[in-house]
Amino acid sequence: MAKKIVPLSDAQIRTYKALDKPTSLFDGGGLFVHVPAKRYTKDGKPLPDSKLWRFKYRFAGKPRLMAFGAYPDISLKKARELHQEARSLLAEGIDPQEEKQRHKAANQQKKEIQENTFASVAMQWYNVAKTEWAPGHARTVLSRIQRDILPPLGSKLISEITTKDVLAALRIVEARQAFETAHRIKTIIGQIFTFALVSDTPGVTSNPAMGLSKVLKRPVKKNMAAILDPEVLGRLLRDLEAYAGSYVVRCALQLAPMLFVRPGELRNAKWKDIDLDGAEWNIPMEDMKLTVREKAERKGQVHTVPLSRQAVSVLRELYLFTGRSQYVFPGRAASRVMSENTITQALRTMGWDGETVTGHGFRATARTMLHETLGFSPDAIEAQLGHRVPDRLGAAYNRSKHLDERRRMMQAWGDYLDVLKV
């Protein structure tokens, strides 16, 4: 007659102490708790007891042993549920141990598939690439990924995406007449596949974005609107002088053509960087339009903007109004800068449309007229624009490059604008 086994209680398992040899606590039906022999540290202190759930059974005439986990992570109630599930499989002629392994393999495959979707690889690439980008560029790329790339491609396995799939995604962008954006998105997709190839992503053997530029519609090259007619520029300068809105905005409008820095650099100008007595504005590299790597490489350097007498005069008067703020052009709250749309909106209010002038267009105006009308060297102009100007030794961004000529140039430019205003 088989020995009757009294089912275990939670208290019995919890209070049981390991012995000097392995022991077992049986719950019935092949389910038991295996308790290994008592263990000690090197200095003789007892280690916590281990209590491991096991299920002993036979399948196809052979003894098998299945693990359910450790107590108390697997409670008595949970162990009995797992035991019952295993017995149900046995009743159907299925080995529960092999079924568990198949289930584990299926989960692993599912995990690998999720890790190798285009969306997953795209975000891996983005998180690496963005470390070398300016924050604004990183936001733009992420927006394009989320809006234009992931909807058609994100859920697909990256190894199964074909050139036809990529082209279909780009055609969706072209359909809204965003031809330049389509080319930029093609570049992003190509970089993601290059990352996948270098990273040995399973199944990726080629870059399906290669060569697609040839079949995409070419964008119409459109430069920033810029005034190159001296008479029109003079009329604009007179309108800027007469602007009837905010005094701070009027000063920004006056300085924009004088200094021809990037609109973002002008808006974010700080008083601590401006030396009115020395007639210089030294913009820290972290405030320039550079990649994260370039900013790190040039940390501590500045881009010098010589200030003409006219620019110094405007800034001295403006200091009386905004000198208590860290920013030269604060917004409604002194702790924040003027909105990026303020200059553009002021130009539109005065009747100047986007086809004629933009805030960024002052740079093209200055670049052309300084060379063609005032005769300054392209190298000095490019250096003042904050562009790369390699010297004979290959060094770029030399902050003192052409500085003497640039001082003369900025004053000559201020004088020339005064003449146009008359």
C-alpha positions as CSV (number, residue, x, y, z in Angstrom):
1,M,0.0,0.0,0.0
2,A,1.4,3.4,-1.1
3,K,2.4,5.7,1.8
4,K,-0.1,8.6,2.2
5,I,1.6,12.0,1.9
6,V,0.2,14.9,4.0
7,P,0.1,18.1,1.9
8,L,2.6,20.8,3.0
9,S,1.6,24.0,4.7
10,D,3.2,27.4,4.1
11,A,4.3,27.6,7.7
12,Q,6.0,24.2,7.5
13,I,8.1,25.2,4.5
14,R,8.9,28.7,5.9
15,T,10.2,27.4,9.2
16,Y,12.0,24.3,8.0
17,K,15.8,24.5,8.6
18,A,18.4,22.9,6.3
19,L,20.3,20.0,7.7
20,D,23.9,18.8,7.1
21,K,22.7,16.7,4.1
22,P,20.1,17.4,1.4
23,T,16.5,16.8,2.4
24,S,13.1,17.0,0.7
25,L,9.6,18.1,1.8
26,F,6.9,16.3,-0.3
27,D,3.5,17.8,-1.2
28,G,2.1,14.8,-3.2
29,G,1.8,13.9,-6.8
30,G,5.5,14.2,-7.4
31,L,5.7,17.8,-6.2
32,F,8.3,18.5,-3.5
33,V,10.7,21.1,-2.0
34,H,14.3,20.2,-2.3
35,V,16.4,21.7,0.5
36,P,20.2,21.5,-0.1
37,A,22.6,20.8,2.7
38,K,23.4,23.6,5.1
39,R,26.0,26.0,3.7
40,Y,28.6,28.1,5.5
41,T,30.9,31.0,4.7
42,K,34.7,30.7,4.8
43,D,34.6,32.0,8.4
44,G,32.0,29.5,9.5
45,K,28.8,31.7,9.4
46,P,25.7,29.9,8.1
47,L,24.3,31.0,4.7
48,P,20.6,31.4,4.1
49,D,18.8,28.2,3.3
50,S,17.7,27.4,-0.2
51,K,14.3,25.8,-0.9
52,L,13.7,24.7,-4.4
53,W,10.5,23.5,-6.0
54,R,10.8,20.3,-8.0
55,F,8.4,18.0,-9.8
56,K,9.4,14.4,-10.3
57,Y,7.5,12.4,-13.0
58,R,8.0,9.8,-15.7
59,F,7.5,10.3,-19.4
60,A,7.9,7.6,-22.1
61,G,9.0,5.3,-19.3
62,K,11.9,7.5,-18.3
63,P,12.2,9.5,-15.0
64,R,12.2,13.3,-15.4
65,L,12.7,16.2,-13.0
66,M,11.3,19.6,-13.6
67,A,12.2,22.9,-11.7
68,F,9.5,25.4,-10.8
69,G,11.7,28.0,-9.0
70,A,12.7,28.9,-5.4
71,Y,10.5,29.4,-2.4
72,P,9.3,32.0,-1.3
73,D,9.5,33.7,-4.8
74,I,7.3,30.8,-5.9
75,S,4.7,30.4,-3.2
76,L,3.1,27.1,-2.2
77,K,-0.1,28.2,-4.1
78,K,1.8,29.1,-7.3
79,A,3.9,25.9,-7.1
80,R,0.7,23.8,-7.0
81,E,-0.7,25.7,-10.0
82,L,2.4,25.0,-12.0
83,H,2.3,21.4,-10.9
84,Q,-1.3,21.0,-12.0
85,E,-0.5,22.6,-15.4
86,A,2.4,20.1,-15.8
87,R,0.2,17.2,-14.9
88,S,-2.4,18.3,-17.4
89,L,0.2,18.3,-20.2
90,L,1.3,14.8,-19.1
91,A,-2.4,13.7,-19.4
92,E,-2.3,15.0,-23.0
93,G,0.9,13.1,-23.8
94,I,3.1,16.2,-23.7
95,D,6.4,16.3,-21.8
96,P,6.0,19.5,-19.6
97,Q,9.8,19.9,-19.5
98,E,10.1,20.0,-23.3
99,E,7.1,22.2,-23.5
100,K,8.7,24.7,-21.1
101,Q,11.9,24.7,-23.2
102,R,9.8,25.3,-26.4
103,H,8.0,28.2,-24.7
104,K,11.3,29.7,-23.5
105,A,12.8,29.4,-27.0
106,A,9.7,31.0,-28.5
107,N,9.9,33.9,-26.1
108,Q,13.6,34.3,-26.9
109,Q,12.8,34.4,-30.6
110,K,10.1,36.9,-30.0
111,K,12.5,39.1,-28.0
112,E,15.1,38.9,-30.8
113,I,12.5,39.9,-33.4
114,Q,11.5,42.9,-31.3
115,E,15.1,43.9,-30.9
116,N,15.7,43.7,-34.6
117,T,12.7,45.6,-35.9
118,F,13.5,48.7,-37.9
119,A,12.1,50.8,-35.1
120,S,14.4,49.3,-32.5
121,V,17.6,49.6,-34.7
122,A,16.6,53.1,-35.8
123,M,16.5,54.3,-32.1
124,Q,19.7,52.5,-31.3
125,W,21.4,54.5,-34.2
126,Y,19.7,57.7,-33.1
127,N,20.9,57.5,-29.5
128,V,24.4,57.0,-30.7
129,A,24.4,59.6,-33.4
130,K,22.7,62.4,-31.4
131,T,25.7,62.7,-29.1
132,E,27.5,64.6,-31.8
133,W,24.6,66.8,-32.9
134,A,23.4,70.1,-31.8
135,P,20.1,69.8,-29.8
136,G,18.0,71.4,-32.5
137,H,19.3,69.1,-35.2
138,A,18.7,66.1,-32.9
139,R,15.0,67.2,-32.4
140,T,14.6,67.6,-36.2
141,V,16.0,64.1,-37.0
142,L,13.9,62.5,-34.2
143,S,10.8,64.2,-35.6
144,R,11.5,62.9,-39.1
145,I,12.0,59.4,-37.8
146,Q,8.8,59.4,-35.8
147,R,6.6,61.1,-38.4
148,D,7.9,59.9,-41.7
149,I,10.0,56.7,-41.2
150,L,8.5,54.6,-38.4
151,P,4.9,54.5,-39.6
152,P,5.7,52.6,-42.8
153,L,8.8,50.8,-41.8
154,G,9.0,50.7,-38.0
155,S,7.2,47.3,-37.3
156,K,9.1,45.4,-40.0
157,L,12.2,43.3,-39.3
158,I,15.1,45.4,-40.6
159,S,16.5,42.3,-42.3
160,E,13.3,41.9,-44.4
161,I,13.1,45.5,-45.6
162,T,13.8,45.9,-49.3
163,T,14.6,48.8,-51.6
164,K,11.0,48.7,-52.7
165,D,9.8,49.2,-49.1
166,V,12.1,52.2,-48.6
167,L,11.1,53.7,-51.9
168,A,7.4,53.3,-51.0
169,A,8.0,55.2,-47.7
170,L,9.8,58.0,-49.6
171,R,7.0,58.3,-52.1
172,I,4.6,59.0,-49.3
173,V,6.8,62.0,-48.3
174,E,7.0,63.1,-52.0
175,A,3.2,63.0,-52.3
176,R,3.0,66.1,-50.0
177,Q,5.5,67.9,-52.3
178,A,8.2,67.7,-49.6
179,F,10.9,66.7,-52.1
180,E,13.9,68.0,-50.1
181,T,12.6,66.3,-47.0
182,A,12.3,63.0,-48.9
183,H,16.0,63.2,-49.8
184,R,16.9,63.9,-46.2
185,I,14.8,61.0,-45.0
186,K,16.5,58.7,-47.5
187,T,19.8,59.8,-46.0
188,I,18.6,59.0,-42.5
189,I,17.4,55.5,-43.5
190,G,20.7,54.9,-45.3
191,Q,22.6,55.8,-42.1
192,I,20.4,53.5,-40.0
193,F,21.2,50.6,-42.4
194,T,24.9,51.4,-42.3
195,F,24.7,51.3,-38.5
196,A,22.9,47.9,-38.7
197,L,25.6,46.5,-41.0
198,V,28.5,47.7,-38.8
199,S,26.7,46.4,-35.7
200,D,26.2,42.9,-37.3
201,T,22.5,43.1,-37.0
202,P,21.2,39.6,-37.9
203,G,20.1,39.2,-41.5
204,V,21.2,42.7,-42.7
205,T,23.6,42.2,-45.6
206,S,23.0,45.3,-47.7
207,N,21.7,48.9,-47.6
208,P,18.4,49.1,-49.5
209,A,18.5,53.0,-49.5
210,M,21.6,53.0,-51.7
211,G,21.1,54.6,-55.1
212,L,17.5,55.9,-54.4
213,S,18.5,59.5,-54.9
214,K,18.5,58.9,-58.6
215,V,14.8,58.0,-58.6
216,L,13.6,60.7,-56.2
217,K,12.3,64.0,-57.5
218,R,14.9,66.7,-57.2
219,P,13.9,69.6,-54.9
220,V,14.0,73.1,-56.3
221,K,17.0,74.8,-54.7
222,K,15.7,77.9,-52.9
223,N,18.0,80.2,-51.1
224,M,17.1,82.3,-48.1
225,A,15.4,85.5,-49.2
226,A,18.0,88.3,-49.2
227,I,18.1,91.8,-50.5
228,L,20.9,92.6,-52.9
229,D,19.6,95.9,-54.3
230,P,21.1,98.8,-52.4
231,E,18.0,101.0,-53.0
232,V,15.7,98.3,-51.6
233,L,18.1,97.7,-48.7
234,G,18.1,101.4,-47.9
235,R,14.3,101.4,-47.8
236,L,14.2,98.4,-45.4
237,L,16.8,100.1,-43.1
238,R,14.6,103.2,-42.9
239,D,11.6,101.1,-42.0
240,L,13.6,99.3,-39.3
241,E,14.6,102.7,-37.8
242,A,10.9,103.7,-37.8
243,Y,9.5,100.5,-36.4
244,A,6.7,101.5,-34.0
245,G,6.6,98.4,-31.9
246,S,8.7,97.3,-28.8
247,Y,11.9,99.3,-28.3
248,V,13.8,96.0,-27.6
249,V,12.5,94.6,-30.9
250,R,13.5,97.8,-32.8
251,C,17.0,97.5,-31.5
252,A,17.2,93.8,-32.6
253,L,15.9,94.9,-36.0
254,Q,18.6,97.5,-36.3
255,L,21.4,95.2,-35.2
256,A,20.4,92.2,-37.4
257,P,21.7,93.7,-40.7
258,M,24.7,95.4,-38.9
259,L,26.0,92.3,-37.3
260,F,24.6,89.6,-39.7
261,V,25.0,86.8,-37.2
262,R,22.6,83.9,-37.2
263,P,19.1,84.8,-35.9
264,G,19.5,82.4,-33.0
265,E,22.9,83.8,-32.0
266,L,21.4,87.3,-32.0
267,R,18.4,86.3,-29.9
268,N,20.5,84.5,-27.3
269,A,23.1,87.3,-26.9
270,K,24.2,87.8,-23.3
271,W,25.5,91.1,-21.8
272,K,28.4,89.3,-20.1
273,D,29.8,88.4,-23.6
274,I,29.6,92.0,-24.9
275,D,32.5,94.5,-24.3
276,L,31.1,97.9,-25.2
277,D,34.4,99.7,-24.4
278,G,36.4,97.2,-26.4
279,A,33.7,97.2,-29.2
280,E,33.6,93.4,-29.2
281,W,31.0,90.7,-28.8
282,N,32.7,87.3,-28.0
283,I,30.2,84.6,-28.6
284,P,31.1,81.3,-26.7
285,M,31.3,78.3,-28.9
286,E,28.5,76.6,-27.0
287,D,26.2,79.3,-28.3
288,M,27.2,78.8,-32.0
289,K,25.7,76.5,-34.6
290,L,28.1,73.6,-34.2
291,T,27.9,69.9,-33.6
292,V,28.3,68.6,-30.1
293,R,31.8,67.3,-30.9
294,E,32.9,70.6,-32.4
295,K,31.6,72.5,-29.3
296,A,33.6,70.1,-27.1
297,E,36.7,70.4,-29.2
298,R,36.5,74.2,-29.1
299,K,35.3,74.6,-25.5
300,G,36.6,77.9,-24.1
301,Q,37.0,79.5,-27.5
302,V,34.8,82.3,-28.8
303,H,33.7,83.8,-32.1
304,T,34.6,87.5,-32.1
305,V,32.1,89.9,-33.6
306,P,33.8,93.4,-33.9
307,L,31.2,96.1,-33.1
308,S,31.0,99.2,-35.3
309,R,30.4,102.6,-33.7
310,Q,26.8,102.3,-34.8
311,A,26.3,98.9,-33.2
312,V,27.9,100.1,-29.9
313,S,25.6,103.1,-29.8
314,V,22.4,101.0,-30.2
315,L,23.7,98.6,-27.5
316,R,24.5,101.3,-25.0
317,E,21.0,102.7,-25.3
318,L,19.5,99.2,-25.1
319,Y,21.5,98.4,-21.9
320,L,19.5,101.1,-20.0
321,F,16.4,98.9,-20.7
322,T,17.6,95.3,-20.5
323,G,20.9,95.5,-18.6
324,R,19.3,93.9,-15.5
325,S,18.6,90.8,-17.5
326,Q,21.4,88.4,-18.5
327,Y,20.0,88.5,-22.1
328,V,20.4,91.5,-24.4
329,F,17.0,90.7,-25.9
330,P,14.8,89.2,-23.1
331,G,11.3,88.0,-23.8
332,R,8.3,88.9,-21.8
333,A,9.9,87.1,-18.8
334,A,13.4,88.6,-18.2
335,S,14.7,85.0,-17.6
336,R,13.9,84.0,-21.2
337,V,15.0,85.2,-24.6
338,M,13.0,86.8,-27.3
339,S,10.8,84.4,-29.3
340,E,12.4,83.1,-32.5
341,N,9.4,84.4,-34.5
342,T,9.6,88.0,-33.2
343,I,12.0,89.4,-35.8
344,T,10.1,87.7,-38.7
345,Q,6.7,88.9,-37.4
346,A,8.0,92.5,-37.1
347,L,9.2,92.4,-40.7
348,R,5.8,91.1,-41.8
349,T,4.0,93.7,-39.8
350,M,6.0,96.4,-41.7
351,G,4.9,94.9,-45.0
352,W,8.1,93.0,-45.9
353,D,7.2,89.5,-47.1
354,G,9.1,86.3,-46.9
355,E,10.0,86.3,-50.6
356,T,11.9,89.6,-50.1
357,V,13.6,89.4,-46.7
358,T,14.2,87.0,-43.8
359,G,16.2,87.3,-40.6
360,H,18.7,84.8,-41.9
361,G,18.9,86.6,-45.3
362,F,20.9,89.5,-43.8
363,R,23.9,87.1,-43.9
364,A,23.6,86.6,-47.6
365,T,23.1,90.4,-48.1
366,A,26.3,91.2,-46.2
367,R,28.3,88.4,-47.8
368,T,27.5,89.7,-51.3
369,M,27.8,93.4,-50.8
370,L,30.9,93.3,-48.6
371,H,32.8,91.5,-51.4
372,E,31.2,93.0,-54.5
373,T,30.6,96.5,-53.4
374,L,33.1,97.2,-50.5
375,G,35.8,94.9,-51.8
376,F,36.6,92.9,-48.7
377,S,38.2,89.4,-49.1
378,P,36.0,86.3,-49.1
379,D,38.2,84.8,-46.4
380,A,37.5,87.7,-44.0
381,I,33.8,87.6,-44.8
382,E,33.6,83.8,-44.2
383,A,35.5,84.1,-41.0
384,Q,33.0,86.8,-39.8
385,L,30.1,84.6,-40.8
386,G,31.5,82.0,-38.4
387,H,32.3,79.5,-41.2
388,R,35.3,77.2,-41.4
389,V,38.3,79.1,-42.8
390,P,41.3,76.7,-43.0
391,D,44.7,78.4,-43.0
392,R,47.8,77.1,-44.7
393,L,48.4,74.6,-41.9
394,G,44.9,73.3,-42.1
395,A,43.6,74.8,-38.9
396,A,40.0,75.7,-39.0
397,Y,38.0,78.3,-36.9
398,N,41.1,80.3,-36.0
399,R,39.4,82.9,-33.8
400,S,41.9,85.6,-34.6
401,K,41.9,84.9,-38.3
402,H,41.6,88.2,-40.3
403,L,40.5,90.0,-37.1
404,D,42.2,93.3,-38.0
405,E,40.5,93.2,-41.5
406,R,37.2,92.2,-39.9
407,R,37.3,95.2,-37.6
408,R,37.8,97.5,-40.5
409,M,35.2,95.6,-42.5
410,M,32.5,95.8,-39.8
411,Q,33.0,99.5,-39.4
412,A,32.9,100.0,-43.2
413,W,29.7,98.0,-43.3
414,G,28.1,100.1,-40.5
415,D,29.1,103.3,-42.4
416,Y,27.8,101.9,-45.7
417,L,24.4,101.1,-44.1
418,D,24.2,104.6,-42.8
419,V,24.7,105.9,-46.3
420,L,22.0,103.7,-47.7
421,K,19.5,105.0,-45.1
422,V,19.8,108.6,-46.2
